[in-house]
Amino acid sequence: MQKKTIALLSGGISPEREVSLNSGAQVYDALDKDKYHVVRYDPKTDLARLVADAPDIDAALIILHGPYGEDGTIQGMLDLLQIPYQGSGVLGSAVAMDKVVAKQLYDSAGIPTPPDVAINRGDRIDPADIVSRLGLPLVVKPARDGSSIGMSIVRDTGTLAPALEKAFRQGPTVLVEAFVEGIEITGGVLGNDDLEALPLIEIVPDPSRDFFDYKAKYTAGVTREICPARIDAVLTEKAQHLALAAHQALFCRGYSRTDMILVDETFFVLETNTIPGMTATSLLPQAAAKAGYSFSRLMDRLIDLAIEDHQARTRPAEK
């Protein structure tokens, strides 16, 4: 069997660079070297080499997070180079990365989300008015960043302005949401057209932390992650349906992971990740393992889905 040449992209220039490099190293270790010739590229330094090597690359694994990796930018470049890649294309990547646009698409699909207000840099801001509309506490986060970077929980009106200032350091648009307290659930999806909902994971943050922040996400032992989630079969089916609906509403391909909060028997969808983390503490690999996919087999599946999707998108129309 001839080995496939796989371009493994990690690093990049977003604030999540170190997480990406860590994920990339673990993905490299998991890939079956009897099946794949793996070549690593860091978009921060290696884009010219990637372009030069493109004719010999069978598929790419994008293990990048945040801007320039998860937002459709690198996906567009790979499309131009005719390199298949795992996960969503330019459209799905861009809309999922933009929390304001994603919420508009959720609303159109009838997917429940917390009430919110989007604020652009330069807008006149009246903290009292925002609090009167959404109540307290509030979640303040940049519209186009991941891993909870720039995010704050606001518990009184006086701390809203500093929280907005912190979030605006990451970009020109900030999303302010009503804080919904409940059970944190995340649901993974695998597939292009034939979708598979993975077992749910319940996230139990350390009680000393306000929310599932950057440290809680990437430090082993800070957060408990329980798979399958401790909810009944009816709620499990409902959450998996929402994960599938969110995947489709945002035009995702290949795989995704949707975060939600369960309050009584109602779920509120928070966001959908188109390139979920691939570290030892990452959620989607845990769910995939519970469904019977080893880390290595999960990588095989993502590569197969990448090639399948590329072939479907580039196949000439039948006359």
C-alpha positions as CSV (number, residue, x, y, z in Angstrom):
1,M,0.0,0.0,0.0
2,Q,1.4,3.4,-1.0
3,K,1.7,5.8,1.8
4,K,-0.4,9.0,1.6
5,T,1.5,12.2,2.1
6,I,-0.1,14.3,4.9
7,A,0.6,17.9,5.6
8,L,0.3,18.5,9.3
9,L,-0.3,22.2,10.0
10,S,0.1,23.5,13.5
11,G,1.4,26.6,15.2
12,G,0.3,29.7,13.3
13,I,0.1,33.3,14.5
14,S,-3.1,33.3,16.7
15,P,-3.1,33.7,20.5
16,E,-3.7,29.9,20.6
17,R,-0.3,29.1,19.0
18,E,1.1,27.1,21.9
19,V,-2.1,25.0,22.1
20,S,-1.9,24.3,18.4
21,L,1.7,23.2,18.6
22,N,0.9,20.9,21.5
23,S,-2.0,19.4,19.6
24,G,0.1,19.1,16.4
25,A,2.7,17.1,18.3
26,Q,0.1,14.7,19.7
27,V,-1.6,14.3,16.3
28,Y,1.8,13.5,14.7
29,D,2.5,10.8,17.3
30,A,-1.0,9.3,16.7
31,L,-0.8,9.1,12.9
32,D,0.1,5.6,11.6
33,K,3.5,6.0,9.9
34,D,2.9,2.7,8.0
35,K,0.0,4.5,6.2
36,Y,1.2,8.1,6.1
37,H,4.3,10.1,5.3
38,V,3.7,13.1,7.5
39,V,5.3,16.5,6.8
40,R,4.9,19.2,9.4
41,Y,4.3,22.9,8.5
42,D,4.0,25.9,10.7
43,P,2.0,28.6,8.9
44,K,4.0,31.2,10.7
45,T,7.1,30.3,8.7
46,D,6.4,27.5,6.2
47,L,3.7,28.8,3.8
48,A,6.1,29.1,0.9
49,R,7.3,25.5,1.5
50,L,3.7,24.3,1.7
51,V,2.9,25.9,-1.7
52,A,6.0,24.4,-3.3
53,D,5.1,20.9,-1.9
54,A,1.4,21.1,-2.8
55,P,1.4,18.8,-5.9
56,D,2.8,16.0,-3.7
57,I,0.4,16.3,-0.8
58,D,-2.6,14.0,-0.6
59,A,-4.4,15.7,2.3
60,A,-3.8,18.2,5.1
61,L,-4.6,18.1,8.7
62,I,-5.3,21.6,10.0
63,I,-4.5,21.6,13.7
64,L,-4.8,25.4,14.1
65,H,-7.0,27.3,16.5
66,G,-8.3,30.9,16.4
67,P,-7.8,33.5,13.7
68,Y,-5.9,32.5,10.5
69,G,-6.5,28.8,11.2
70,E,-10.1,28.2,12.2
71,D,-11.7,31.1,10.4
72,G,-11.5,30.0,6.8
73,T,-8.3,31.7,5.9
74,I,-6.0,28.7,5.6
75,Q,-8.9,26.7,4.2
76,G,-9.1,29.1,1.3
77,M,-5.4,28.8,0.6
78,L,-5.7,25.0,0.6
79,D,-8.6,25.2,-1.8
80,L,-6.5,27.2,-4.1
81,L,-3.7,24.6,-3.8
82,Q,-6.2,21.8,-4.4
83,I,-5.2,20.1,-1.2
84,P,-8.0,18.2,0.7
85,Y,-8.3,19.0,4.4
86,Q,-10.3,17.8,7.3
87,G,-13.2,19.8,8.7
88,S,-15.3,22.7,7.4
89,G,-14.6,24.7,4.3
90,V,-14.2,28.5,4.0
91,L,-17.9,29.2,4.6
92,G,-18.5,26.9,7.6
93,S,-15.2,27.9,9.2
94,A,-15.9,31.6,8.8
95,V,-19.4,31.7,10.2
96,A,-18.7,29.3,13.1
97,M,-15.7,31.5,14.1
98,D,-17.8,34.6,14.2
99,K,-20.1,34.2,17.3
100,V,-22.5,37.0,16.2
101,V,-23.1,35.4,12.7
102,A,-23.2,31.9,14.2
103,K,-26.0,33.0,16.6
104,Q,-28.0,34.5,13.7
105,L,-27.8,31.2,11.9
106,Y,-28.7,29.3,15.1
107,D,-31.8,31.5,15.5
108,S,-32.8,30.9,11.8
109,A,-32.6,27.1,12.5
110,G,-34.6,27.3,15.7
111,I,-31.7,26.5,17.9
112,P,-32.0,28.0,21.3
113,T,-29.2,30.3,22.5
114,P,-28.9,32.8,25.4
115,P,-30.1,36.3,24.8
116,D,-27.3,38.6,23.7
117,V,-26.2,42.0,22.5
118,A,-23.4,42.5,19.9
119,I,-21.3,45.7,20.4
120,N,-18.8,47.2,17.9
121,R,-15.8,49.2,18.8
122,G,-16.9,52.9,18.8
123,D,-20.5,52.1,19.6
124,R,-22.1,54.2,22.4
125,I,-22.3,51.9,25.4
126,D,-24.8,52.2,28.2
127,P,-23.9,49.5,30.8
128,A,-27.2,50.1,32.7
129,D,-29.2,49.6,29.5
130,I,-27.4,46.3,28.7
131,V,-28.0,45.0,32.2
132,S,-31.7,46.0,32.1
133,R,-32.1,44.0,28.8
134,L,-30.0,40.9,29.7
135,G,-29.9,40.9,33.5
136,L,-26.9,39.7,35.6
137,P,-24.5,37.9,35.5
138,L,-23.3,38.5,31.9
139,V,-20.7,36.7,29.7
140,V,-18.5,39.1,27.7
141,K,-16.4,37.7,25.0
142,P,-14.7,38.6,21.7
143,A,-16.8,37.7,18.7
144,R,-13.9,36.0,16.8
145,D,-11.6,34.3,19.3
146,G,-11.6,30.8,20.9
147,S,-10.4,29.1,24.1
148,S,-12.1,31.7,26.2
149,I,-9.4,34.3,25.4
150,G,-10.6,37.8,26.4
151,M,-13.7,36.4,28.1
152,S,-15.1,37.6,31.4
153,I,-18.1,37.0,33.7
154,V,-19.7,40.2,34.8
155,R,-21.6,40.1,38.1
156,D,-22.3,43.8,38.6
157,T,-22.9,46.8,36.4
158,G,-19.7,48.5,37.4
159,T,-17.4,45.8,36.0
160,L,-19.1,45.6,32.6
161,A,-17.0,48.5,31.0
162,P,-13.6,46.9,32.0
163,A,-14.8,43.5,30.7
164,L,-15.7,45.1,27.4
165,E,-12.3,46.8,27.2
166,K,-10.6,43.5,27.8
167,A,-12.6,41.8,25.1
168,F,-12.1,44.7,22.6
169,R,-8.3,44.1,22.8
170,Q,-8.9,40.9,20.8
171,G,-11.0,42.4,18.0
172,P,-13.5,45.0,16.9
173,T,-16.7,43.2,17.9
174,V,-17.8,41.9,21.3
175,L,-20.7,39.6,22.2
176,V,-22.5,40.2,25.5
177,E,-24.7,37.3,26.6
178,A,-26.9,36.5,29.5
179,F,-25.1,34.1,31.8
180,V,-27.0,30.8,31.8
181,E,-26.2,28.6,34.8
182,G,-26.6,24.9,34.5
183,I,-24.9,21.6,33.4
184,E,-22.2,22.1,30.8
185,I,-22.5,19.6,27.9
186,T,-20.6,19.3,24.7
187,G,-21.6,17.2,21.7
188,G,-19.3,16.0,18.9
189,V,-20.3,15.2,15.4
190,L,-18.4,13.2,12.7
191,G,-19.2,13.1,9.0
192,N,-19.9,15.0,5.8
193,D,-23.4,14.1,4.6
194,D,-23.9,10.9,6.7
195,L,-23.5,12.4,10.2
196,E,-22.7,10.5,13.5
197,A,-23.4,12.1,16.9
198,L,-20.7,11.1,19.4
199,P,-21.4,10.4,23.0
200,L,-21.9,13.6,25.1
201,I,-19.4,14.9,27.6
202,E,-20.4,16.6,30.8
203,I,-17.9,19.4,31.9
204,V,-17.6,20.0,35.6
205,P,-15.4,23.0,36.2
206,D,-13.3,23.4,39.3
207,P,-15.7,25.2,41.8
208,S,-12.9,27.8,42.4
209,R,-13.2,29.0,38.7
210,D,-15.9,31.3,37.3
211,F,-16.1,29.4,34.1
212,F,-14.4,26.9,31.7
213,D,-11.6,29.3,30.9
214,Y,-8.3,28.9,29.1
215,K,-6.5,27.3,32.0
216,A,-9.4,25.0,32.8
217,K,-9.5,23.9,29.1
218,Y,-5.8,23.0,28.8
219,T,-4.5,22.0,32.2
220,A,-5.0,18.4,33.1
221,G,-6.9,17.8,36.3
222,V,-8.4,21.3,36.6
223,T,-11.8,20.2,35.1
224,R,-13.7,16.9,35.4
225,E,-14.9,15.6,32.1
226,I,-17.5,12.8,32.3
227,C,-18.3,10.7,29.2
228,P,-21.1,9.8,28.7
229,A,-22.7,12.8,30.4
230,R,-24.9,12.0,33.4
231,I,-28.2,12.8,31.8
232,D,-31.1,10.6,30.9
233,A,-31.7,9.0,27.4
234,V,-34.3,11.6,26.4
235,L,-32.1,14.6,27.2
236,T,-29.1,12.8,25.6
237,E,-31.1,12.4,22.3
238,K,-32.1,16.0,22.5
239,A,-28.6,17.3,23.0
240,Q,-27.2,15.1,20.2
241,H,-29.9,16.4,17.9
242,L,-28.9,20.0,18.7
243,A,-25.2,19.2,18.0
244,L,-26.3,17.8,14.6
245,A,-28.6,20.8,13.9
246,A,-25.8,23.2,14.8
247,H,-23.3,21.4,12.6
248,Q,-25.7,21.7,9.7
249,A,-26.9,25.2,10.4
250,L,-23.3,26.5,10.2
251,F,-22.4,24.5,7.1
252,C,-19.9,22.4,8.9
253,R,-18.2,19.4,7.3
254,G,-16.1,16.5,8.6
255,Y,-16.5,17.1,12.3
256,S,-17.5,19.7,14.9
257,R,-18.1,20.0,18.6
258,T,-21.0,22.1,20.0
259,D,-21.0,23.4,23.5
260,M,-24.3,23.9,25.4
261,I,-25.8,24.4,28.8
262,L,-28.7,22.4,30.3
263,V,-31.1,24.2,32.5
264,D,-33.8,22.0,33.9
265,E,-34.8,20.2,30.6
266,T,-33.9,23.0,28.2
267,F,-30.6,23.3,26.3
268,F,-29.0,26.6,25.2
269,V,-26.3,26.3,22.6
270,L,-23.3,28.5,23.2
271,E,-21.0,27.9,20.2
272,T,-19.7,25.3,17.7
273,N,-16.0,24.5,17.3
274,T,-15.0,23.5,13.7
275,I,-11.4,22.5,14.8
276,P,-11.8,21.0,18.2
277,G,-8.7,20.6,20.3
278,M,-6.5,17.5,19.9
279,T,-4.5,17.5,23.1
280,A,-4.5,14.8,25.8
281,T,-7.2,16.9,27.7
282,S,-9.3,17.6,24.6
283,L,-13.0,16.8,24.5
284,L,-13.7,15.4,21.0
285,P,-11.1,12.7,21.1
286,Q,-12.5,11.6,24.5
287,A,-16.0,11.3,23.0
288,A,-14.7,9.5,19.9
289,A,-12.8,7.0,22.1
290,K,-16.1,6.3,23.9
291,A,-17.6,5.6,20.5
292,G,-14.9,3.2,19.6
293,Y,-12.4,5.4,17.8
294,S,-8.8,5.3,19.0
295,F,-6.9,8.5,18.5
296,S,-5.1,6.9,15.5
297,R,-8.4,5.7,14.0
298,L,-10.0,9.1,14.5
299,M,-7.2,10.6,12.5
300,D,-7.8,8.0,9.8
301,R,-11.5,8.9,9.7
302,L,-10.8,12.6,9.4
303,I,-8.4,12.1,6.6
304,D,-10.9,9.9,4.7
305,L,-13.6,12.5,5.2
306,A,-11.3,15.2,3.9
307,I,-10.5,13.3,0.7
308,E,-14.2,12.4,0.3
309,D,-15.4,16.0,0.7
310,H,-12.7,17.3,-1.7
311,Q,-13.6,14.8,-4.3
312,A,-17.3,15.7,-4.0
313,R,-16.6,19.4,-4.3
314,T,-14.2,19.1,-7.3
315,R,-15.9,16.4,-9.3
316,P,-17.0,17.7,-12.7
317,A,-20.8,18.0,-13.1
318,E,-22.4,15.1,-15.0
319,K,-23.6,16.1,-18.5
